[in-house]
Amino acid sequence: MFKKDITPGAKSKVKSSAQRAIRNKVVEEYPLLAPHIDEIIPKKEQLDLVKLPDRVSLYTLGSTPLFFQHMDDNLLPHLSVVHKFPDCFSRIRIDRGAIRFVLSGATLMVPGLTSPGGRLPDPEAEGEDERYGKEDLEPGTVVVVEAEGKEHACFVGVLKMGTSEMKKVKKGQAMEGGHYLGDGLWGLNLG
């Protein structure tokens, strides 16, 4: 979605009623962020809306990007929010071989998740693997993608295929384009 460098468009202030609606939508879509909502979008601070190419709306607090949305699609967190609150999102892990493809903007394919280095939610997961959850995720779920051997998440997007189906077929497209480290949204200068 943001493969090339992007230039921010018009910046406008979000009305307080719309800001409340956005706060509520964030809490509804990401229930684990609820305890942190006042830190992410403080009630007394002014939220701004920055128009980006391809009908993408970016919500910012000053020069800090928080969430973005393509038309009426899901409200997706910016990776800076994901890095600050990593345990508040559904997540999966790609193997080492898929990292360079994801960071170059390629579509995330299922083999990168079902190989030995990848991780999907597993009802029998124990120890370190419990962080990926025990419940299978449905198509359309917003997911954060971590990389094998790396500390921070590298991608956030929407599942095209449910994780139970991924385990069965082991091929195909796993996620639709989202936001990854080093893309145009990551490098966007809002200062």
C-alpha contacts under 8 A as a table, 3 or more apart, distances in Angstrom:
res1	aa1	res2	aa2	distance
1	M	177	G	5.61
1	M	178	G	5.92
1	M	179	H	7.06
2	F	5	D	7.15
2	F	6	I	7.29
2	F	178	G	7.72
2	F	179	H	6.81
2	F	183	D	5.66
2	F	184	G	4.92
2	F	185	L	6.05
3	K	104	S	7.72
3	K	105	G	6.01
3	K	183	D	5.42
3	K	184	G	5.87
4	K	183	D	6.82
4	K	184	G	5.32
5	D	183	D	7.15
5	D	184	G	4.17
5	D	185	L	7.50
5	D	187	G	7.30
5	D	188	L	7.38
6	I	52	L	7.37
6	I	53	P	7.25
6	I	184	G	5.35
6	I	185	L	6.97
6	I	188	L	6.67
7	T	52	L	7.05
7	T	53	P	7.72
7	T	188	L	7.31
8	P	11	K	7.97
8	P	50	V	6.54
8	P	51	K	6.29
8	P	52	L	5.29
8	P	53	P	7.70
8	P	188	L	7.55
8	P	190	L	7.55
9	G	50	V	6.26
9	G	51	K	4.87
9	G	52	L	5.55
9	G	53	P	7.57
10	A	50	V	5.83
10	A	51	K	5.49
11	K	48	D	6.64
11	K	49	L	5.63
11	K	50	V	4.44
11	K	51	K	6.51
12	S	48	D	5.62
12	S	49	L	5.28
12	S	50	V	6.57
13	K	46	Q	6.97
13	K	47	L	6.23
13	K	48	D	4.52
13	K	49	L	6.12
14	V	18	A	6.30
14	V	19	Q	6.08
14	V	46	Q	7.24
14	V	47	L	5.58
14	V	48	D	5.38
14	V	49	L	6.20
15	K	18	A	5.22
15	K	19	Q	6.07
16	S	19	Q	4.85
16	S	20	R	6.21
17	S	20	R	5.18
17	S	21	A	6.36
18	A	21	A	4.94
18	A	22	I	6.19
19	Q	22	I	5.06
19	Q	23	R	6.22
19	Q	47	L	6.79
20	R	23	R	5.06
20	R	24	N	6.18
21	A	24	N	5.07
21	A	25	K	6.08
22	I	25	K	4.96
22	I	26	V	6.11
23	R	26	V	5.19
23	R	27	V	6.33
23	R	37	I	7.13
23	R	41	I	6.94
24	N	27	V	5.16
24	N	28	E	6.05
25	K	28	E	4.96
25	K	29	E	6.00
26	V	29	E	5.26
26	V	30	Y	5.71
26	V	31	P	7.73
26	V	33	L	7.64
26	V	34	A	8.00
26	V	75	L	7.46
27	V	30	Y	5.18
27	V	31	P	5.02
27	V	32	L	7.63
27	V	33	L	6.21
27	V	34	A	5.14
27	V	37	I	7.31
28	E	31	P	5.69
30	Y	33	L	5.58
30	Y	34	A	7.31
30	Y	88	C	7.08
30	Y	89	F	6.81
31	P	34	A	5.42
31	P	88	C	7.79
32	L	35	P	7.08
32	L	87	D	7.93
32	L	88	C	4.77
32	L	89	F	7.16
33	L	36	H	5.29
33	L	37	I	6.07
33	L	85	F	7.78
33	L	88	C	5.62
34	A	37	I	5.23
35	P	38	D	7.61
36	H	39	E	5.29
36	H	40	I	6.31
37	I	40	I	5.02
37	I	41	I	5.75
37	I	42	P	7.16
38	D	41	I	5.35
38	D	42	P	4.46
38	D	43	K	6.68
39	E	42	P	5.70
40	I	66	L	7.64
40	I	81	V	7.94
41	I	45	E	7.22
41	I	47	L	7.51
41	I	61	L	7.47
42	P	45	E	5.38
45	E	61	L	7.53
46	Q	61	L	6.65
46	Q	62	G	7.77
47	L	59	Y	6.71
47	L	60	T	5.87
47	L	61	L	5.11
47	L	62	G	7.44
48	D	59	Y	5.66
48	D	60	T	5.15
48	D	61	L	6.17
48	D	62	G	7.23
49	L	57	S	6.53
49	L	58	L	5.69
49	L	59	Y	4.73
49	L	60	T	6.35
50	V	57	S	5.94
50	V	58	L	5.05
50	V	59	Y	6.33
50	V	60	T	7.33
51	K	55	R	7.25
51	K	56	V	6.25
51	K	57	S	5.01
51	K	58	L	6.36
52	L	55	R	6.34
52	L	56	V	5.06
52	L	57	S	6.00
52	L	58	L	7.01
53	P	56	V	6.12
54	D	70	H	7.68
55	R	70	H	5.92
55	R	71	M	5.83
56	V	68	F	6.83
56	V	69	Q	5.57
56	V	70	H	4.33
56	V	71	M	6.18
57	S	68	F	5.49
57	S	69	Q	5.26
57	S	70	H	6.35
57	S	71	M	7.41
58	L	65	P	6.94
58	L	66	L	7.46
58	L	67	F	5.93
58	L	68	F	4.26
58	L	69	Q	6.56
59	Y	65	P	6.20
59	Y	66	L	5.73
59	Y	67	F	5.29
59	Y	68	F	5.99
60	T	63	S	6.37
60	T	64	T	5.38
60	T	65	P	4.33
60	T	66	L	5.32
60	T	67	F	7.20
61	L	64	T	5.19
61	L	65	P	6.53
61	L	66	L	7.08
63	S	190	L	5.06
63	S	191	G	5.49
64	T	190	L	7.56
65	P	78	H	6.37
65	P	80	S	7.42
66	L	77	P	6.08
66	L	78	H	5.32
66	L	80	S	7.30
66	L	81	V	6.14
67	F	75	L	6.36
67	F	76	L	5.46
67	F	77	P	4.39
67	F	78	H	5.21
68	F	75	L	5.83
68	F	76	L	5.38
68	F	77	P	6.45
68	F	78	H	6.80
69	Q	72	D	6.91
69	Q	73	D	6.09
69	Q	74	N	6.20
69	Q	75	L	4.91
69	Q	76	L	6.15
70	H	73	D	5.49
70	H	74	N	7.56
70	H	75	L	8.00
74	N	142	V	7.56
76	L	142	V	7.09
76	L	156	V	7.50
76	L	157	G	7.29
77	P	81	V	6.17
77	P	82	V	6.60
77	P	156	V	7.51
78	H	81	V	5.53
78	H	82	V	6.60
78	H	156	V	7.86
78	H	179	H	7.36
79	L	82	V	4.75
79	L	83	H	5.98
79	L	153	A	7.46
79	L	154	C	7.64
79	L	155	F	7.35
79	L	156	V	7.11
79	L	179	H	7.47
79	L	180	Y	7.49
79	L	181	L	7.54
79	L	186	W	7.67
80	S	83	H	5.19
80	S	84	K	6.31
81	V	84	K	5.12
81	V	85	F	6.16
82	V	85	F	5.22
82	V	86	P	5.12
82	V	88	C	7.88
82	V	89	F	7.68
82	V	144	V	7.72
82	V	153	A	7.30
83	H	86	P	5.35
83	H	152	H	6.27
83	H	153	A	6.78
85	F	88	C	5.83
86	P	89	F	6.62
86	P	153	A	7.83
87	D	131	R	8.00
89	F	143	V	6.75
89	F	144	V	6.52
90	S	132	Y	7.06
90	S	133	G	7.53
90	S	142	V	7.25
90	S	143	V	5.20
90	S	144	V	6.22
91	R	120	L	7.92
91	R	131	R	7.87
91	R	132	Y	5.55
91	R	133	G	7.83
91	R	143	V	5.22
91	R	144	V	4.62
91	R	145	V	5.67
91	R	146	E	7.10
92	I	113	L	7.55
92	I	118	G	7.65
92	I	119	R	5.59
92	I	120	L	5.22
92	I	121	P	7.14
92	I	132	Y	5.80
92	I	143	V	7.10
92	I	144	V	6.51
92	I	145	V	5.14
92	I	146	E	6.21
93	R	113	L	6.27
93	R	117	G	7.79
93	R	118	G	5.03
93	R	119	R	4.73
93	R	120	L	6.77
93	R	132	Y	7.94
93	R	145	V	5.44
93	R	146	E	4.60
93	R	147	A	5.39
93	R	148	E	6.45
94	I	98	A	6.23
94	I	99	I	7.03
94	I	112	G	5.22
94	I	113	L	4.88
94	I	117	G	6.66
94	I	118	G	4.44
94	I	119	R	6.65
94	I	145	V	6.92
94	I	146	E	6.34
94	I	147	A	5.02
94	I	148	E	6.02
95	D	98	A	5.70
95	D	99	I	6.98
95	D	112	G	5.52
95	D	113	L	6.50
95	D	115	S	6.85
95	D	116	P	7.32
95	D	117	G	4.28
95	D	118	G	4.60
95	D	147	A	6.26
95	D	148	E	5.17
96	R	99	I	5.53
96	R	117	G	6.87
96	R	147	A	6.71
96	R	148	E	5.52
96	R	149	G	7.52
97	G	100	R	6.97
97	G	101	F	7.97
97	G	112	G	7.17
98	A	101	F	5.38
98	A	102	V	6.25
98	A	108	L	7.82
98	A	112	G	5.45
99	I	102	V	5.27
99	I	103	L	6.14
99	I	147	A	6.52
100	R	103	L	5.13
100	R	104	S	6.19
101	F	104	S	5.17
101	F	105	G	6.55
101	F	106	A	5.35
101	F	107	T	7.84
101	F	108	L	7.79
102	V	105	G	5.29
102	V	106	A	5.30
102	V	107	T	6.82
102	V	108	L	6.24
102	V	155	F	7.51
102	V	180	Y	7.34
103	L	106	A	7.44
103	L	154	C	7.48
103	L	180	Y	6.29
103	L	181	L	6.36
103	L	182	G	6.99
103	L	183	D	7.81
105	G	177	G	7.64
105	G	180	Y	7.38
105	G	183	D	7.61
106	A	177	G	7.94
107	T	173	Q	6.82
107	T	174	A	7.79
107	T	175	M	6.73
107	T	176	E	6.60
107	T	177	G	6.24
108	L	112	G	7.35
108	L	173	Q	6.17
108	L	174	A	5.59
108	L	175	M	5.56
108	L	176	E	7.46
108	L	177	G	7.99
109	M	112	G	5.95
109	M	113	L	7.54
109	M	171	K	6.95
109	M	172	G	5.80
109	M	173	Q	4.51
109	M	174	A	5.03
109	M	175	M	7.24
110	V	113	L	5.34
110	V	114	T	6.30
110	V	166	M	6.25
110	V	170	K	5.85
110	V	171	K	5.07
110	V	172	G	5.65
110	V	173	Q	5.86
110	V	174	A	5.01
111	P	114	T	5.10
111	P	115	S	5.82
111	P	170	K	5.87
111	P	171	K	5.80
111	P	172	G	7.91
112	G	115	S	5.92
112	G	117	G	7.98
112	G	118	G	6.14
113	L	117	G	7.49
113	L	118	G	4.19
113	L	119	R	5.82
113	L	120	L	6.75
114	T	117	G	7.80
114	T	118	G	5.49
114	T	119	R	6.77
114	T	120	L	7.40
114	T	166	M	7.42
114	T	167	K	6.58
114	T	170	K	6.37
115	S	118	G	5.36
116	P	119	R	7.91
117	G	148	E	6.23
118	G	148	E	7.03
119	R	129	D	7.45
119	R	132	Y	7.03
120	L	132	Y	6.25
120	L	133	G	7.88
120	L	136	D	7.97
120	L	163	T	6.71
121	P	125	A	7.69
121	P	130	E	7.94
121	P	132	Y	5.06
121	P	133	G	4.75
121	P	134	K	4.98
121	P	135	E	5.89
121	P	136	D	5.61
121	P	137	L	7.49
121	P	163	T	7.32
122	D	125	A	5.18
122	D	130	E	7.82
122	D	132	Y	7.50
122	D	133	G	6.46
122	D	134	K	4.64
122	D	135	E	6.74
122	D	136	D	7.22
123	P	133	G	7.54
123	P	134	K	4.14
123	P	135	E	6.39
124	E	134	K	7.08
125	A	129	D	5.49
125	A	130	E	5.17
125	A	133	G	7.72
125	A	134	K	6.72
126	E	129	D	5.68
126	E	130	E	5.28
127	G	130	E	5.68
128	E	131	R	6.31
129	D	132	Y	5.87
129	D	133	G	7.75
130	E	133	G	5.41
130	E	134	K	6.96
133	G	136	D	7.87
136	D	162	G	7.22
136	D	163	T	5.53
136	D	164	S	5.91
137	L	141	T	6.67
137	L	162	G	5.55
137	L	163	T	5.40
137	L	164	S	7.45
138	E	141	T	5.88
138	E	159	L	7.38
138	E	161	M	7.03
138	E	162	G	4.36
138	E	163	T	6.70
139	P	158	V	7.58
139	P	159	L	4.98
139	P	160	K	5.12
139	P	161	M	4.74
139	P	162	G	4.55
139	P	163	T	7.91
140	G	158	V	5.50
140	G	159	L	5.12
140	G	160	K	6.18
140	G	161	M	7.77
141	T	158	V	5.49
141	T	159	L	5.48
142	V	156	V	7.26
142	V	157	G	5.65
142	V	158	V	4.47
142	V	159	L	6.47
143	V	156	V	5.81
143	V	157	G	5.68
143	V	158	V	5.97
143	V	159	L	6.83
144	V	153	A	6.56
144	V	154	C	7.81
144	V	155	F	5.96
144	V	156	V	4.46
144	V	157	G	6.69
145	V	153	A	5.61
145	V	154	C	6.02
145	V	155	F	5.02
145	V	156	V	5.94
146	E	150	K	7.28
146	E	151	E	7.85
146	E	152	H	6.53
146	E	153	A	4.23
146	E	154	C	5.73
146	E	155	F	7.07
147	A	150	K	5.44
147	A	151	E	7.81
147	A	152	H	7.72
147	A	153	A	6.65
147	A	154	C	6.71
150	K	153	A	7.76
153	A	156	V	7.89
154	C	180	Y	5.52
154	C	181	L	5.34
155	F	178	G	7.06
155	F	179	H	5.66
155	F	180	Y	4.18
155	F	181	L	6.52
156	V	178	G	5.68
156	V	179	H	5.41
156	V	180	Y	6.46
157	G	175	M	6.49
157	G	176	E	6.29
157	G	177	G	6.21
157	G	178	G	4.28
157	G	179	H	6.51
158	V	175	M	5.58
158	V	176	E	5.67
158	V	177	G	7.60
158	V	178	G	7.11
159	L	162	G	6.73
159	L	174	A	5.98
159	L	175	M	4.40
159	L	176	E	6.44
160	K	173	Q	6.84
160	K	174	A	5.46
160	K	175	M	4.82
160	K	176	E	6.05
161	M	165	E	6.67
161	M	166	M	6.73
161	M	173	Q	7.35
161	M	174	A	5.58
161	M	175	M	7.10
162	G	165	E	5.40
162	G	166	M	6.38
163	T	166	M	4.88
163	T	167	K	6.33
164	S	167	K	5.29
164	S	168	K	6.59
165	E	168	K	5.09
165	E	169	V	6.13
165	E	170	K	7.95
166	M	169	V	5.49
166	M	170	K	5.25
166	M	171	K	6.98
166	M	174	A	7.46
167	K	170	K	5.61
169	V	172	G	7.95
173	Q	176	E	7.70
179	H	183	D	6.89
179	H	185	L	7.01
179	H	186	W	7.71
180	Y	183	D	5.72
180	Y	186	W	7.24
181	L	186	W	6.06
182	G	185	L	7.87
182	G	186	W	5.48
182	G	187	G	6.31
183	D	186	W	5.25
183	D	187	G	6.36
184	G	187	G	5.22
184	G	188	L	5.94
185	L	188	L	5.04
